[in-house]
Each structure stands twice: as C-alpha cells, then as structure tokens.
Amino acid sequence: MNKIGTLLNIPTQTLHKAYKITKTAGLEYVYIGNLHDCTHQSTYCPRYNELLNLKQEGI
C-alpha cells in the first residue's frame, strides 16, 4: 500500500471529532469528504444553513 492509502484509513469517529473542533473554532465551510454521512459530507451556507451545491471539477 502507498503512503496516501495509509493516510486515508482514518476512523469515522476521528473525522467527526475534527469536524466538531473546526466548527467550534469558527470555520464556516466544513465538511467530511469521502464518507457516507448525509449531514457531514456536504457544506452548508453559514447564514441560511442551506446545503451548498458545489461541483468539483478538474481534480
């Protein structure tokens, strides 16, 4: 396995903890990528708390 593969094996609990820490610290556009979690896999407008429809291209 390559180095990147080992970095991507992060426990879900750790990702949720990092999410909570960053939101508490005041970051507004926080999401957890590559995780089947409808609430945390997307980012929301901090003013209206509505889902932002962001399309990632060219990556």
C-alpha positions as MATLAB code, in Angstrom:
seq = 'MNKIGTLLNIPTQTLHKAYKITKTAGLEYVYIGNLHDCTHQSTYCPRYNELLNLKQEGI';
ca = [
       0.000    0.000    0.000;
       1.253    3.500   -0.771;
       1.605    6.309    1.763;
      -1.587    8.030    0.621;
      -3.594    4.834    1.150;
      -2.491    4.610    4.748;
      -3.438    8.228    5.390;
      -6.976    7.689    4.116;
      -7.755    4.982    6.661;
      -8.913    7.419    9.353;
     -11.626    6.228   11.770;
     -15.032    7.861   11.306;
     -15.073    8.897   14.964;
     -11.843   10.861   14.431;
     -13.294   12.636   11.388;
     -16.416   13.635   13.327;
     -14.268   14.918   16.191;
     -12.216   17.024   13.763;
     -15.446   18.354   12.223;
     -16.756   19.440   15.626;
     -13.435   21.070   16.560;
     -13.245   23.091   13.344;
     -16.873   24.245   13.592;
     -16.329   25.262   17.233;
     -13.209   27.172   16.183;
     -15.359   29.268   13.827;
     -14.692   27.741   10.425;
     -17.849   28.010    8.331;
     -17.439   25.758    5.296;
     -16.530   22.465    6.929;
     -17.401   19.026    5.571;
     -16.121   15.471    5.733;
     -15.343   14.124    2.274;
     -15.489   10.520    1.094;
     -17.753    9.435    3.910;
     -21.316    8.141    3.654;
     -22.783   10.649    6.069;
     -25.512   12.836    4.610;
     -25.163   15.538    7.247;
     -21.393   15.950    7.285;
     -20.361   15.101    3.710;
     -21.651   18.410    2.380;
     -21.112   22.030    3.317;
     -23.853   24.444    4.273;
     -24.366   28.182    3.982;
     -23.480   29.584    7.414;
     -26.104   32.316    7.137;
     -29.114   30.280    5.980;
     -27.986   26.760    6.969;
     -28.876   25.506    3.486;
     -26.920   22.930    1.522;
     -24.447   24.458   -0.906;
     -24.395   22.767   -4.294;
     -20.704   22.772   -5.116;
     -19.447   20.806   -8.096;
     -15.801   19.785   -8.027;
     -14.163   19.664  -11.436;
     -10.703   19.068  -12.755;
      -9.378   17.093   -9.860;
];
